[in-house]
Amino acid sequence: MKIHSLIPAILITIAATGCATWDNMSSREKSAVTGAAVGGVAGAVITDGGVLGTVGGAAIGGVIGDQVGKKK
């Protein structure tokens, strides 16, 4: 894993999270967004910046976050 591929992934995650309107979102929606962001970064790191890994990680993370947020 190279640090050069991790830095852009983290910056994109921070930028996308800052664009979300957290005030009008439910706990479940917030959990889904957070899960998608974490999953996208994890997928990018694991696949060394691969698009399929990033998108797949975001999708899986979003589903997991949605299910975790449902229980709150």
Biopython code that builds the backbone (N, CA, C, O; Angstrom):
import numpy as np
from Bio.PDB.StructureBuilder import StructureBuilder

atoms = [
    (1, "MET", "N", (0.848, -1.178, 0.000)),
    (1, "MET", "CA", (0.000, 0.000, 0.000)),
    (1, "MET", "C", (0.892, 1.240, 0.000)),
    (1, "MET", "O", (1.841, 1.344, 0.777)),
    (2, "LYS", "N", (0.572, 2.154, -0.870)),
    (2, "LYS", "CA", (1.327, 3.392, -0.939)),
    (2, "LYS", "C", (0.532, 4.520, -0.314)),
    (2, "LYS", "O", (-0.687, 4.592, -0.468)),
    (3, "ILE", "N", (1.216, 5.386, 0.381)),
    (3, "ILE", "CA", (0.563, 6.514, 1.046)),
    (3, "ILE", "C", (-0.004, 7.488, 0.019)),
    (3, "ILE", "O", (-0.937, 8.233, 0.315)),
    (4, "HIS", "N", (0.560, 7.482, -1.186)),
    (4, "HIS", "CA", (0.087, 8.398, -2.229)),
    (4, "HIS", "C", (-1.328, 8.058, -2.694)),
    (4, "HIS", "O", (-2.055, 8.941, -3.148)),
    (5, "SER", "N", (-1.725, 6.801, -2.588)),
    (5, "SER", "CA", (-3.096, 6.446, -2.961)),
    (5, "SER", "C", (-4.072, 6.657, -1.811)),
    (5, "SER", "O", (-5.274, 6.784, -2.043)),
    (6, "LEU", "N", (-3.587, 6.697, -0.597)),
    (6, "LEU", "CA", (-4.455, 6.877, 0.565)),
    (6, "LEU", "C", (-4.851, 8.344, 0.752)),
    (6, "LEU", "O", (-5.988, 8.625, 1.131)),
    (7, "ILE", "N", (-3.965, 9.256, 0.500)),
    (7, "ILE", "CA", (-4.239, 10.681, 0.721)),
    (7, "ILE", "C", (-5.402, 11.192, -0.133)),
    (7, "ILE", "O", (-6.290, 11.847, 0.412)),
    (8, "PRO", "N", (-5.443, 10.926, -1.455)),
    (8, "PRO", "CA", (-6.604, 11.403, -2.229)),
    (8, "PRO", "C", (-7.923, 10.787, -1.762)),
    (8, "PRO", "O", (-8.956, 11.456, -1.762)),
    (9, "ALA", "N", (-7.889, 9.523, -1.366)),
    (9, "ALA", "CA", (-9.110, 8.876, -0.896)),
    (9, "ALA", "C", (-9.630, 9.545, 0.368)),
    (9, "ALA", "O", (-10.838, 9.735, 0.515)),
    (10, "ILE", "N", (-8.751, 9.896, 1.264)),
    (10, "ILE", "CA", (-9.156, 10.569, 2.500)),
    (10, "ILE", "C", (-9.688, 11.967, 2.197)),
    (10, "ILE", "O", (-10.689, 12.382, 2.780)),
    (11, "LEU", "N", (-9.044, 12.686, 1.308)),
    (11, "LEU", "CA", (-9.495, 14.032, 0.964)),
    (11, "LEU", "C", (-10.869, 14.022, 0.292)),
    (11, "LEU", "O", (-11.699, 14.890, 0.561)),
    (12, "ILE", "N", (-11.106, 13.046, -0.574)),
    (12, "ILE", "CA", (-12.415, 12.940, -1.229)),
    (12, "ILE", "C", (-13.492, 12.613, -0.201)),
    (12, "ILE", "O", (-14.601, 13.143, -0.263)),
    (13, "THR", "N", (-13.162, 11.746, 0.733)),
    (13, "THR", "CA", (-14.125, 11.385, 1.778)),
    (13, "THR", "C", (-14.485, 12.584, 2.636)),
    (13, "THR", "O", (-15.658, 12.801, 2.940)),
    (14, "ILE", "N", (-13.497, 13.355, 3.024)),
    (14, "ILE", "CA", (-13.749, 14.546, 3.844)),
    (14, "ILE", "C", (-14.586, 15.561, 3.065)),
    (14, "ILE", "O", (-15.504, 16.164, 3.620)),
    (15, "ALA", "N", (-14.277, 15.749, 1.791)),
    (15, "ALA", "CA", (-15.030, 16.709, 0.982)),
    (15, "ALA", "C", (-16.478, 16.267, 0.803)),
    (15, "ALA", "O", (-17.392, 17.088, 0.893)),
    (16, "ALA", "N", (-16.692, 14.987, 0.553)),
    (16, "ALA", "CA", (-18.055, 14.488, 0.369)),
    (16, "ALA", "C", (-18.853, 14.563, 1.663)),
    (16, "ALA", "O", (-20.045, 14.868, 1.642)),
    (17, "THR", "N", (-18.212, 14.290, 2.768)),
    (17, "THR", "CA", (-18.892, 14.360, 4.052)),
    (17, "THR", "C", (-19.269, 15.798, 4.384)),
    (17, "THR", "O", (-20.328, 16.040, 4.964)),
    (18, "GLY", "N", (-18.428, 16.742, 4.028)),
    (18, "GLY", "CA", (-18.722, 18.146, 4.296)),
    (18, "GLY", "C", (-19.879, 18.681, 3.479)),
    (18, "GLY", "O", (-20.504, 19.667, 3.869)),
    (19, "CYS", "N", (-20.178, 18.048, 2.347)),
    (19, "CYS", "CA", (-21.271, 18.504, 1.494)),
    (19, "CYS", "C", (-22.634, 18.010, 1.972)),
    (19, "CYS", "O", (-23.665, 18.537, 1.552)),
    (20, "ALA", "N", (-22.648, 17.036, 2.817)),
    (20, "ALA", "CA", (-23.922, 16.466, 3.272)),
    (20, "ALA", "C", (-24.621, 17.424, 4.233)),
    (20, "ALA", "O", (-23.973, 18.108, 5.025)),
    (21, "THR", "N", (-25.932, 17.463, 4.153)),
    (21, "THR", "CA", (-26.730, 18.263, 5.073)),
    (21, "THR", "C", (-27.152, 17.359, 6.226)),
    (21, "THR", "O", (-28.139, 16.629, 6.134)),
    (22, "TRP", "N", (-26.398, 17.420, 7.294)),
    (22, "TRP", "CA", (-26.630, 16.517, 8.429)),
    (22, "TRP", "C", (-27.856, 16.911, 9.240)),
    (22, "TRP", "O", (-28.410, 16.068, 9.946)),
    (23, "ASP", "N", (-28.293, 18.151, 9.165)),
    (23, "ASP", "CA", (-29.384, 18.610, 10.017)),
    (23, "ASP", "C", (-30.703, 17.907, 9.721)),
    (23, "ASP", "O", (-31.468, 17.615, 10.640)),
    (24, "ASN", "N", (-30.974, 17.637, 8.458)),
    (24, "ASN", "CA", (-32.254, 17.052, 8.077)),
    (24, "ASN", "C", (-32.195, 15.546, 7.887)),
    (24, "ASN", "O", (-33.156, 14.951, 7.397)),
    (25, "MET", "N", (-31.091, 14.917, 8.262)),
    (25, "MET", "CA", (-30.936, 13.483, 8.052)),
    (25, "MET", "C", (-31.256, 12.705, 9.327)),
    (25, "MET", "O", (-30.983, 13.154, 10.440)),
    (26, "SER", "N", (-31.844, 11.527, 9.127)),
    (26, "SER", "CA", (-32.115, 10.660, 10.268)),
    (26, "SER", "C", (-30.838, 9.952, 10.684)),
    (26, "SER", "O", (-29.830, 10.000, 9.979)),
    (27, "SER", "N", (-30.888, 9.305, 11.816)),
    (27, "SER", "CA", (-29.734, 8.555, 12.303)),
    (27, "SER", "C", (-29.353, 7.448, 11.325)),
    (27, "SER", "O", (-28.171, 7.175, 11.113)),
    (28, "ARG", "N", (-30.343, 6.826, 10.744)),
    (28, "ARG", "CA", (-30.095, 5.748, 9.785)),
    (28, "ARG", "C", (-29.400, 6.265, 8.533)),
    (28, "ARG", "O", (-28.483, 5.622, 8.021)),
    (29, "GLU", "N", (-29.829, 7.414, 8.040)),
    (29, "GLU", "CA", (-29.199, 8.008, 6.854)),
    (29, "GLU", "C", (-27.766, 8.435, 7.137)),
    (29, "GLU", "O", (-26.880, 8.251, 6.303)),
    (30, "LYS", "N", (-27.545, 9.001, 8.306)),
    (30, "LYS", "CA", (-26.175, 9.391, 8.683)),
    (30, "LYS", "C", (-25.265, 8.182, 8.767)),
    (30, "LYS", "O", (-24.115, 8.234, 8.329)),
    (31, "SER", "N", (-25.772, 7.094, 9.325)),
    (31, "SER", "CA", (-24.980, 5.872, 9.425)),
    (31, "SER", "C", (-24.659, 5.310, 8.042)),
    (31, "SER", "O", (-23.556, 4.811, 7.818)),
    (32, "ALA", "N", (-25.614, 5.385, 7.113)),
    (32, "ALA", "CA", (-25.386, 4.890, 5.756)),
    (32, "ALA", "C", (-24.319, 5.718, 5.034)),
    (32, "ALA", "O", (-23.458, 5.163, 4.352)),
    (33, "VAL", "N", (-24.377, 7.026, 5.181)),
    (33, "VAL", "CA", (-23.385, 7.895, 4.544)),
    (33, "VAL", "C", (-21.999, 7.646, 5.122)),
    (33, "VAL", "O", (-21.016, 7.558, 4.386)),
    (34, "THR", "N", (-21.927, 7.535, 6.431)),
    (34, "THR", "CA", (-20.641, 7.281, 7.082)),
    (34, "THR", "C", (-20.092, 5.921, 6.669)),
    (34, "THR", "O", (-18.898, 5.788, 6.400)),
    (35, "GLY", "N", (-20.953, 4.915, 6.616)),
    (35, "GLY", "CA", (-20.517, 3.589, 6.192)),
    (35, "GLY", "C", (-20.021, 3.580, 4.763)),
    (35, "GLY", "O", (-19.031, 2.919, 4.451)),
    (36, "ALA", "N", (-20.702, 4.312, 3.889)),
    (36, "ALA", "CA", (-20.273, 4.388, 2.490)),
    (36, "ALA", "C", (-18.917, 5.071, 2.367)),
    (36, "ALA", "O", (-18.075, 4.650, 1.574)),
    (37, "ALA", "N", (-18.707, 6.115, 3.144)),
    (37, "ALA", "CA", (-17.421, 6.818, 3.098)),
    (37, "ALA", "C", (-16.291, 5.925, 3.591)),
    (37, "ALA", "O", (-15.239, 5.840, 2.958)),
    (38, "VAL", "N", (-16.508, 5.264, 4.713)),
    (38, "VAL", "CA", (-15.474, 4.379, 5.261)),
    (38, "VAL", "C", (-15.236, 3.197, 4.323)),
    (38, "VAL", "O", (-14.091, 2.806, 4.091)),
    (39, "GLY", "N", (-16.310, 2.631, 3.786)),
    (39, "GLY", "CA", (-16.166, 1.520, 2.855)),
    (39, "GLY", "C", (-15.456, 1.910, 1.574)),
    (39, "GLY", "O", (-14.667, 1.132, 1.039)),
    (40, "GLY", "N", (-15.727, 3.105, 1.078)),
    (40, "GLY", "CA", (-15.046, 3.578, -0.124)),
    (40, "GLY", "C", (-13.557, 3.756, 0.083)),
    (40, "GLY", "O", (-12.756, 3.395, -0.779)),
    (41, "VAL", "N", (-13.186, 4.309, 1.220)),
    (41, "VAL", "CA", (-11.760, 4.476, 1.530)),
    (41, "VAL", "C", (-11.107, 3.112, 1.712)),
    (41, "VAL", "O", (-10.010, 2.875, 1.204)),
    (42, "ALA", "N", (-11.775, 2.216, 2.434)),
    (42, "ALA", "CA", (-11.211, 0.878, 2.639)),
    (42, "ALA", "C", (-11.052, 0.137, 1.315)),
    (42, "ALA", "O", (-10.035, -0.517, 1.084)),
    (43, "GLY", "N", (-12.055, 0.239, 0.448)),
    (43, "GLY", "CA", (-11.971, -0.409, -0.852)),
    (43, "GLY", "C", (-10.851, 0.162, -1.707)),
    (43, "GLY", "O", (-10.175, -0.575, -2.424)),
    (44, "ALA", "N", (-10.654, 1.479, -1.633)),
    (44, "ALA", "CA", (-9.574, 2.110, -2.395)),
    (44, "ALA", "C", (-8.211, 1.674, -1.881)),
    (44, "ALA", "O", (-7.288, 1.446, -2.662)),
    (45, "VAL", "N", (-8.090, 1.560, -0.578)),
    (45, "VAL", "CA", (-6.810, 1.150, 0.003)),
    (45, "VAL", "C", (-6.507, -0.306, -0.331)),
    (45, "VAL", "O", (-5.383, -0.644, -0.701)),
    (46, "ILE", "N", (-7.511, -1.161, -0.199)),
    (46, "ILE", "CA", (-7.293, -2.590, -0.443)),
    (46, "ILE", "C", (-6.947, -2.864, -1.899)),
    (46, "ILE", "O", (-6.084, -3.695, -2.180)),
    (47, "THR", "N", (-7.608, -2.176, -2.834)),
    (47, "THR", "CA", (-7.362, -2.420, -4.259)),
    (47, "THR", "C", (-6.344, -1.456, -4.853)),
    (47, "THR", "O", (-6.191, -1.391, -6.073)),
    (48, "ASP", "N", (-5.655, -0.715, -4.013)),
    (48, "ASP", "CA", (-4.631, 0.241, -4.450)),
    (48, "ASP", "C", (-5.198, 1.272, -5.423)),
    (48, "ASP", "O", (-4.590, 1.576, -6.450)),
    (49, "GLY", "N", (-6.376, 1.806, -5.083)),
    (49, "GLY", "CA", (-6.986, 2.869, -5.863)),
    (49, "GLY", "C", (-7.852, 2.400, -7.005)),
    (49, "GLY", "O", (-8.221, 3.203, -7.862)),
    (50, "GLY", "N", (-8.190, 1.118, -7.047)),
    (50, "GLY", "CA", (-9.038, 0.594, -8.118)),
    (50, "GLY", "C", (-10.461, 1.123, -8.010)),
    (50, "GLY", "O", (-11.018, 1.236, -6.917)),
    (51, "VAL", "N", (-11.036, 1.445, -9.158)),
    (51, "VAL", "CA", (-12.385, 2.008, -9.181)),
    (51, "VAL", "C", (-13.406, 0.991, -8.691)),
    (51, "VAL", "O", (-14.279, 1.327, -7.891)),
    (52, "LEU", "N", (-13.306, -0.230, -9.156)),
    (52, "LEU", "CA", (-14.257, -1.259, -8.762)),
    (52, "LEU", "C", (-14.202, -1.521, -7.253)),
    (52, "LEU", "O", (-15.242, -1.685, -6.615)),
    (53, "GLY", "N", (-13.013, -1.561, -6.693)),
    (53, "GLY", "CA", (-12.870, -1.762, -5.257)),
    (53, "GLY", "C", (-13.419, -0.593, -4.453)),
    (53, "GLY", "O", (-14.016, -0.793, -3.396)),
    (54, "THR", "N", (-13.222, 0.622, -4.946)),
    (54, "THR", "CA", (-13.718, 1.811, -4.258)),
    (54, "THR", "C", (-15.243, 1.853, -4.273)),
    (54, "THR", "O", (-15.871, 2.090, -3.241)),
    (55, "VAL", "N", (-15.829, 1.624, -5.430)),
    (55, "VAL", "CA", (-17.288, 1.649, -5.550)),
    (55, "VAL", "C", (-17.908, 0.481, -4.786)),
    (55, "VAL", "O", (-18.918, 0.647, -4.103)),
    (56, "GLY", "N", (-17.305, -0.689, -4.903)),
    (56, "GLY", "CA", (-17.814, -1.849, -4.178)),
    (56, "GLY", "C", (-17.736, -1.656, -2.678)),
    (56, "GLY", "O", (-18.672, -2.001, -1.956)),
    (57, "GLY", "N", (-16.625, -1.106, -2.202)),
    (57, "GLY", "CA", (-16.480, -0.831, -0.778)),
    (57, "GLY", "C", (-17.491, 0.185, -0.286)),
    (57, "GLY", "O", (-18.036, 0.050, 0.809)),
    (58, "ALA", "N", (-17.742, 1.202, -1.097)),
    (58, "ALA", "CA", (-18.738, 2.209, -0.715)),
    (58, "ALA", "C", (-20.139, 1.608, -0.660)),
    (58, "ALA", "O", (-20.919, 1.926, 0.237)),
    (59, "ALA", "N", (-20.455, 0.746, -1.613)),
    (59, "ALA", "CA", (-21.780, 0.122, -1.628)),
    (59, "ALA", "C", (-21.970, -0.797, -0.421)),
    (59, "ALA", "O", (-23.000, -0.748, 0.250)),
    (60, "ILE", "N", (-20.987, -1.619, -0.159)),
    (60, "ILE", "CA", (-21.085, -2.536, 0.981)),
    (60, "ILE", "C", (-21.106, -1.758, 2.293)),
    (60, "ILE", "O", (-21.883, -2.077, 3.192)),
    (61, "GLY", "N", (-20.255, -0.739, 2.403)),
    (61, "GLY", "CA", (-20.241, 0.082, 3.615)),
    (61, "GLY", "C", (-21.545, 0.818, 3.830)),
    (61, "GLY", "O", (-21.988, 0.973, 4.968)),
    (62, "GLY", "N", (-22.167, 1.273, 2.755)),
    (62, "GLY", "CA", (-23.454, 1.961, 2.871)),
    (62, "GLY", "C", (-24.551, 1.034, 3.371)),
    (62, "GLY", "O", (-25.373, 1.428, 4.198)),
    (63, "VAL", "N", (-24.566, -0.190, 2.872)),
    (63, "VAL", "CA", (-25.570, -1.165, 3.324)),
    (63, "VAL", "C", (-25.352, -1.513, 4.795)),
    (63, "VAL", "O", (-26.305, -1.572, 5.571)),
    (64, "ILE", "N", (-24.096, -1.744, 5.173)),
    (64, "ILE", "CA", (-23.809, -2.069, 6.572)),
    (64, "ILE", "C", (-24.166, -0.894, 7.481)),
    (64, "ILE", "O", (-24.763, -1.089, 8.540)),
    (65, "GLY", "N", (-23.808, 0.314, 7.076)),
    (65, "GLY", "CA", (-24.147, 1.493, 7.865)),
    (65, "GLY", "C", (-25.648, 1.683, 8.009)),
    (65, "GLY", "O", (-26.133, 2.081, 9.069)),
    (66, "ASP", "N", (-26.382, 1.397, 6.938)),
    (66, "ASP", "CA", (-27.840, 1.504, 6.987)),
    (66, "ASP", "C", (-28.418, 0.514, 7.986)),
    (66, "ASP", "O", (-29.326, 0.865, 8.740)),
    (67, "GLN", "N", (-27.920, -0.694, 8.007)),
    (67, "GLN", "CA", (-28.429, -1.709, 8.934)),
    (67, "GLN", "C", (-28.056, -1.399, 10.378)),
    (67, "GLN", "O", (-28.840, -1.648, 11.294)),
    (68, "VAL", "N", (-26.863, -0.857, 10.580)),
    (68, "VAL", "CA", (-26.459, -0.478, 11.940)),
    (68, "VAL", "C", (-27.299, 0.702, 12.423)),
    (68, "VAL", "O", (-27.714, 0.727, 13.581)),
    (69, "GLY", "N", (-27.554, 1.675, 11.555)),
    (69, "GLY", "CA", (-28.352, 2.844, 11.921)),
    (69, "GLY", "C", (-29.803, 2.523, 12.185)),
    (69, "GLY", "O", (-30.486, 3.273, 12.882)),
    (70, "LYS", "N", (-30.284, 1.427, 11.643)),
    (70, "LYS", "CA", (-31.675, 1.035, 11.839)),
    (70, "LYS", "C", (-31.945, 0.665, 13.291)),
    (70, "LYS", "O", (-33.071, 0.802, 13.770)),
    (71, "LYS", "N", (-30.927, 0.202, 13.984)),
    (71, "LYS", "CA", (-31.095, -0.261, 15.353)),
    (71, "LYS", "C", (-31.009, 0.854, 16.381)),
    (71, "LYS", "O", (-31.235, 0.613, 17.567)),
    (72, "LYS", "N", (-30.686, 2.074, 15.953)),
    (72, "LYS", "CA", (-30.556, 3.196, 16.887)),
    (72, "LYS", "C", (-31.890, 3.820, 17.163)),
    (72, "LYS", "O", (-31.975, 4.780, 17.928)),
]
sb = StructureBuilder()
sb.init_structure("model")
sb.init_model(0)
sb.init_chain("A")
sb.init_seg("    ")
for serial, (resi, resn, name, xyz) in enumerate(atoms, 1):
    if name == "N":
        sb.init_residue(resn, " ", resi, " ")
    sb.init_atom(name, np.array(xyz, "f"), 0.0, 1.0, " ", f" {name:<3s}", serial, name[0])
structure = sb.get_structure()
